[in-house]
Amino acid sequence: MVLEALNPMHYNITSLVPDRMPVATVPILILMCFLFLIWNHEETSSIPGPGYCMGIGPLISHGRFLWMGVGKACNYYNKTYGEFVRVWISGEETFIISK
């Protein structure tokens, strides 16, 4: 009788999980959405250039410099954003100034 009470197969623990799961997941999902909004928020810069967008902007900017070369990429950004542009090269913020 003691062995029967200690047997883990005797208790059906999985029947308890779905009852408590929605109550626990809703606050966690709300907290994660709030943290995502805070993480995604960026201060707007007065310097034109591609946006940061959760780190995708620097990857695209760096990839464009690798793919097109420095000269063509600078010309592209100057035509798109103007004479003074903020871009990312190797993860560092870089300013292109041209006239």
N, C-alpha and C positions, 0 to 999 in steps of 0.2 A: 504494500500500500504506500509506503514512503517512496519507493522507486517510481511508482506510478505518478505521484505528485511532483516529483522532480524531473520527470520526462518533459523535454521542451516541446515535443510533438503534442502533448496533452493540451497546451494552451494555444489558441489560435490568435497570435499577435497581429497577423496581417489584417484581421477584421477591425482592429482599432485604428490603424493608420489612415484609411480614407476618411474616417470621421473627423480627425483632428487636422488633416492636411490642409483643407481650404482655409481654416481659421488661422493657421500659421503662415501660409504662403501669401496671403493678401498683404499683410504689413511688410513682408520681405520684398515683394514685388514693388510696392509703393516706395519703399526706401531705395531700392535699386534704380527705379526711374528717377527719383529725386537726385541721387548721386550722379547718374548719367547726365542729367541736365546741368548740374553744377560743373561736371568735368568737361562737357561740351561747350560751355559758355566761354567766350573769349572776349577780351576787351577789343573794341573796334579801333583800328589803327587809322591814322590820317594819311598814312603812306599807302598808295595803291599797290596792288599785287594779288597773286592768288591767295585764296583763303586757307586757313589752317585745316579746318574740317576734320578733327580728330586724328591728325597726323597724315592724312591722305594728301593734302596739299604739298607738304615738303617732299613726299615720295614722288609725286608727279613732277614737281619742279626739278628735283635732282635727276630724275630719269630723263627729262627733256634736255638737260645740259649734257648728260652722257650720250644720248642718242643723236642730238643735232650738233653738238659741239658748242663751245662757248660763244663764238661769234654769231651763229645763226639763232641760238637760243636768246641771246641778248637782243638781237634785232626783233625777234618774235615778241618778247615781253615789252620792248619799247613801243612797238606798233600797237600792242593790245592795251597797255596801261599808261603809256606816256614816258616822259623823260626820266622820271625818278621812280624806280620800282623796287619793291621788297620781294625777294625770292629766298629759297633755301637751297644751299649747296652743302652736301655732306652733313645735313642736319643742323647747320648753322645759318642763322638769318644773315642774308647778304643783300646789300643795296647796289643796284645798277644805276649809275648816273651817266646820262649821255645827252648829247644835243645834236 
